[in-house]
Amino acid sequence: MPDSFTRILTIDTVTPFLSTVVLDSFPTSGNGVLLVGRCVDPLMGPTLAQTFFQVGLPEAAQNATIPEDAVYDSLTLVAQPNKIWYGDTSKTLDFLAYEMTEAADYTYANRLWSTSSFSWAPAALGSVSRSLSPSRDSLYFKLADNKGAEMFQKIRDKDAAFQDAGSFLNYLKGITIKVNANNNGAVYSFKTDSSTVMRIHYHTTWPYYEKHTINFYPTRSEYQFNQLLTNRTGTPLEKKQDGQEEFYPDESNPVAYTQTGTGVMLKVKFPALQDIKTIGKTIQLLSAQLILKPVEGSFDQYTFPLPKTLFVAQTNATNIIGENLTDITGEATLAASPYIDDVYRLNTSYTFDITHYIAYLLTQNNSAEMGLYMLEESPGTTKLLNRAVIGNKQNPKWITQLKLTLLTTTE
């Protein structure tokens, strides 16, 4: 009988197949952030973000006894950034705050969506044009004095609208903050905690001058949501026919995308995986490393940063997001942060150990449509808009690879 040889092989010829799945809409309610701004992404198209929220009735307004000498000063709105942004923060945006004329309510499946919208008054409560440093600047509005004076007087008169939470929310149905539709700068993320506040300022003069405030904080967090609209006209992700949701790289555009904050998901399949069985009798898969290569020049640290981490979820031909893939411990979700090649600018990458998943696929007779999503966050928990442009097999320099280490026998 011929001799049998055991050998260890490392191969990278099983080329991953990339595609991009784009959702028409996704839930954005109750995510704990206010997203506001507009950014024109040269690759993904312009994204316009508008936030909707309500403020609650404070006890200080419900039970206030305002002295006769009290004088109304102003009504302000302050939103505190949480150091998250996407786009060019050096550019000026026209921020506008409006009073809503209808309260937000669930539109489908007890959620509000990226395409949801509710009406607001035609005249802005307040506006400000400025650039923002998301690490230090808050967004400050001086709101309309007619509204502020009206609220102050109603509190002083103990008006029915200020006697219980429900009546107050019927009186002030909510606030929306947006920017002008022709702006081009950044989309900013603001906090929904007590650092975001609408505030009545007034003062008293007896027995001495003293400033006072009444603070209205965000409430009903489950109904707070962000509208996120991206115009993909003229981009590689523009629909070619109705109902299209999956887009494939080609020689003219050899990349796929992930930007889950706008409903864009990177999908990876391994249709040629079964071909490795022709190498010999496979004894054991020792290692499977998936290496995603962001295309150089498609990202930078300040304007279009890469996702800080990408986690892995399973999918198939339905394109439904399945269970998260776990790491080697079997407990934590598999995720990777980018290695940034600051020297040669060729080897920036995300590396995932998917040994267990590839071993499972090798036991399946029909695994060609089984695949993985690479996501910064799940659509429906949108807080971030970072994106990555990943090289496909047709890309001359930045090629996504599956590196397999096999223990095989040959005769």
Residue pairs with C-beta under 8 A, 6 or more apart in sequence:
2 411
3 411
4 409
4 410
4 411
5 409
5 410
5 411
6 283
6 407
6 408
6 409
7 407
7 408
7 409
7 410
8 286
8 405
8 406
8 407
8 408
9 279
9 404
9 405
9 406
9 408
10 403
10 404
10 405
10 406
11 276
11 279
11 403
11 404
11 406
12 401
12 402
12 403
12 404
14 270
14 272
14 273
14 275
14 276
14 402
14 404
15 272
15 393
15 401
15 402
16 268
16 269
16 270
16 290
16 393
16 400
16 401
16 402
17 268
17 269
17 270
17 271
17 371
17 393
18 249
18 255
18 256
18 266
18 267
18 268
18 390
18 392
18 393
18 400
19 246
19 247
19 248
19 249
19 256
19 267
19 269
20 237
20 246
20 247
20 248
20 256
20 257
20 258
20 264
20 265
20 266
20 267
21 245
21 246
21 247
21 264
21 265
21 267
21 319
21 373
22 232
22 237
22 245
22 246
22 247
22 263
22 264
22 265
23 245
23 263
23 264
23 265
23 379
24 115
24 245
24 263
25 113
25 114
25 115
25 263
26 113
26 114
26 263
26 379
26 380
26 382
27 109
27 111
27 112
27 113
27 114
27 379
27 380
28 35
28 112
28 113
28 114
28 116
28 225
28 226
28 227
28 228
28 380
28 382
29 106
29 111
29 112
29 113
29 222
29 223
29 224
29 225
30 111
30 221
30 222
30 223
30 224
30 225
31 225
31 226
31 381
31 382
31 383
32 192
32 221
32 383
33 82
33 84
33 189
33 190
33 191
33 192
33 226
33 382
33 383
34 51
34 53
34 79
34 177
34 189
34 190
34 191
34 192
34 196
34 224
34 226
35 49
35 51
35 187
35 188
35 189
35 190
35 226
35 228
35 382
35 385
36 49
36 50
36 51
36 79
36 95
36 139
36 177
36 178
36 179
36 187
36 188
36 190
37 49
37 85
37 87
37 93
37 179
37 183
37 185
37 186
37 187
37 188
38 46
38 47
38 48
38 49
38 93
38 179
38 180
38 181
38 183
38 184
38 185
38 187
39 46
39 47
39 86
39 87
39 88
39 184
39 185
39 186
39 187
39 385
40 46
40 87
40 184
41 47
41 87
41 304
41 387
43 235
43 236
43 257
43 298
43 387
43 389
44 230
44 232
44 235
44 237
44 257
44 259
44 262
44 264
44 387
45 230
45 231
45 232
45 233
45 234
45 235
45 237
46 184
46 230
46 231
47 86
47 187
47 228
47 229
47 230
47 262
47 385
48 178
48 179
48 181
48 227
48 228
48 229
48 230
48 231
49 187
49 226
49 227
49 228
50 176
50 177
50 178
50 179
50 226
50 227
51 176
51 177
51 178
51 190
51 224
51 225
51 226
51 227
52 100
52 104
52 112
52 118
52 174
52 175
52 176
52 224
52 225
52 226
52 227
53 174
53 175
53 176
53 192
53 218
53 223
53 224
54 103
54 104
54 169
54 172
54 173
54 174
54 175
54 218
54 219
54 220
54 223
54 224
55 172
55 174
55 175
55 197
55 198
55 216
55 217
55 218
55 219
56 165
56 168
56 169
56 216
56 217
56 218
56 219
56 220
57 162
57 164
57 165
57 168
57 169
57 216
58 214
58 215
58 216
58 217
60 214
60 215
61 155
61 162
61 168
61 200
61 214
61 216
62 162
62 163
62 164
64 155
64 156
64 214
66 152
66 155
66 156
66 202
67 204
67 206
69 204
69 205
69 206
70 156
70 202
70 203
70 204
70 212
71 202
71 203
71 204
71 205
72 145
72 148
72 149
72 152
72 153
72 200
72 201
72 202
73 201
73 202
73 203
73 211
74 142
74 143
74 145
74 148
74 200
74 201
75 142
75 143
75 144
75 145
75 147
75 148
75 151
75 198
75 199
75 200
75 201
76 140
76 141
76 142
76 143
76 198
76 199
76 201
77 97
77 125
77 126
77 140
77 141
77 143
77 175
77 197
77 198
77 199
78 138
78 139
78 140
78 141
78 195
78 196
78 197
78 199
79 138
79 139
79 177
79 190
79 191
79 196
80 138
80 139
80 190
80 191
80 195
80 196
81 132
81 134
81 135
81 137
81 138
81 139
81 188
81 189
81 190
81 191
82 134
82 189
82 190
82 191
83 134
83 135
84 134
84 188
84 189
84 383
84 384
85 132
85 134
85 186
85 187
85 188
85 189
86 186
86 187
86 261
86 304
86 305
86 384
86 385
86 386
87 185
87 186
87 187
87 303
87 304
88 184
88 185
88 186
88 303
89 131
89 132
89 133
89 134
89 185
89 186
89 188
89 302
90 131
90 185
91 131
91 183
91 184
91 185
91 186
92 129
92 130
92 131
92 183
92 185
93 129
93 130
93 131
93 132
93 179
93 180
93 183
93 185
93 186
94 127
94 128
94 129
94 179
94 180
94 183
95 127
95 128
95 129
95 130
95 139
95 141
95 177
95 178
95 179
96 124
96 126
96 127
96 177
96 178
96 179
96 180
97 124
97 125
97 126
97 127
97 141
97 143
97 175
97 176
97 177
98 120
98 121
98 123
98 124
98 125
98 175
98 176
98 177
98 178
99 120
99 121
99 125
99 147
99 172
99 173
99 174
99 175
100 118
100 119
100 120
100 121
100 173
100 174
100 175
100 176
101 119
101 120
101 121
101 173
102 118
102 119
102 173
103 118
103 169
103 170
103 173
103 174
103 223
104 112
104 116
104 118
104 174
104 223
104 224
104 225
105 118
105 223
106 112
106 223
107 113
107 116
111 380
112 223
112 225
113 225
114 226
114 227
114 228
114 229
114 262
114 263
114 382
115 227
115 229
116 225
116 227
117 227
118 174
118 176
120 176
123 144
124 144
125 141
125 143
125 144
125 147
125 175
126 141
126 142
126 143
126 144
127 141
128 139
128 140
128 141
131 185
132 139
132 186
132 188
134 186
134 188
134 189
138 195
139 177
139 188
139 190
143 198
148 200
151 172
151 200
152 200
152 202
153 159
154 161
154 162
154 171
155 162
155 200
155 214
160 167
161 167
161 168
161 170
161 171
162 168
162 171
165 219
169 219
169 220
175 198
179 185
187 385
189 383
189 384
190 196
192 218
192 221
192 224
193 218
194 215
194 217
196 217
196 218
197 215
197 216
197 217
198 215
198 216
199 213
199 214
199 215
199 216
200 213
200 214
200 216
201 211
201 212
201 213
202 211
202 212
202 213
202 214
203 209
203 210
203 211
203 212
204 210
204 212
218 224
226 382
228 261
228 262
228 263
228 382
230 262
230 263
232 238
232 239
236 247
236 253
236 255
236 257
237 247
237 257
237 264
245 319
246 267
246 319
247 256
249 255
249 256
249 392
249 394
249 395
250 394
251 394
254 391
254 392
254 393
254 394
254 395
254 396
255 295
255 298
255 389
255 390
255 391
255 392
255 395
256 266
256 267
256 389
256 390
256 392
257 264
257 266
257 387
257 388
257 389
257 390
258 264
258 265
258 266
258 307
258 310
258 374
258 375
258 376
258 387
258 388
258 390
259 376
259 385
259 386
259 387
259 388
260 375
260 376
260 377
260 378
260 379
260 382
260 384
261 376
261 377
261 382
261 383
261 384
261 385
261 386
261 387
262 385
262 387
263 379
264 387
265 321
265 373
265 374
265 375
265 379
266 292
266 373
266 374
266 375
266 388
266 390
267 315
267 319
267 371
267 372
267 373
268 290
268 371
268 372
268 373
268 374
268 400
269 368
269 369
269 370
269 371
269 372
270 358
270 361
270 367
270 370
270 371
270 402
271 368
271 369
273 358
273 361
273 362
273 367
274 362
274 367
276 282
276 362
276 404
276 406
277 362
279 406
279 408
280 408
280 409
280 410
281 408
281 409
281 410
281 411
282 362
282 406
282 407
282 408
283 406
283 407
283 408
283 409
284 406
284 407
285 355
285 358
285 359
285 362
285 404
285 405
285 406
285 407
286 355
286 405
286 406
286 407
287 353
287 355
287 403
287 404
287 405
288 353
288 354
288 355
288 357
288 358
288 359
288 402
288 403
288 404
288 405
289 351
289 352
289 353
289 354
289 401
289 402
289 403
290 351
290 352
290 354
290 372
290 400
290 401
290 402
291 349
291 350
291 351
291 352
291 400
291 401
291 402
291 403
292 310
292 349
292 350
292 351
292 352
292 374
292 388
292 390
292 400
293 347
293 348
293 349
293 390
293 391
293 395
293 398
293 399
293 400
293 401
294 306
294 338
294 348
294 349
294 350
294 388
294 389
294 390
294 391
294 398
295 389
295 390
295 391
295 395
295 397
295 398
296 345
296 346
296 348
296 397
296 398
298 304
298 388
298 389
299 305
299 306
299 387
299 388
299 389
304 386
304 387
305 386
306 338
306 340
306 348
306 386
306 387
306 388
307 338
307 376
307 384
307 386
307 387
307 388
308 337
308 338
308 376
308 384
308 386
309 335
309 336
309 337
309 376
310 335
310 336
310 350
310 374
310 375
310 376
310 388
311 324
311 333
311 334
311 335
311 374
311 375
311 376
312 324
312 325
312 333
312 334
312 335
312 352
312 354
312 372
312 373
312 374
312 375
313 321
313 322
313 323
313 324
313 325
313 372
313 373
313 375
313 378
314 322
314 323
314 324
314 325
314 357
314 370
314 371
314 372
314 373
315 321
315 322
315 370
315 371
315 372
315 373
316 322
316 369
316 370
316 371
317 369
321 373
321 375
321 378
321 379
324 333
324 334
325 333
325 334
325 354
325 357
325 372
326 332
326 333
326 334
326 356
327 333
327 334
327 335
327 353
328 353
328 355
328 356
334 352
334 353
334 354
336 350
336 351
336 352
337 350
338 348
338 349
338 350
338 388
339 347
339 348
339 349
339 350
339 351
340 348
341 347
341 348
341 349
346 397
346 398
350 374
350 388
354 372
357 372
358 402
358 404
361 367
361 370
364 370
374 390
376 384
376 386
377 383
377 384
390 398
390 400
391 397
391 398
391 399
391 400
392 399
392 400
393 399
393 400
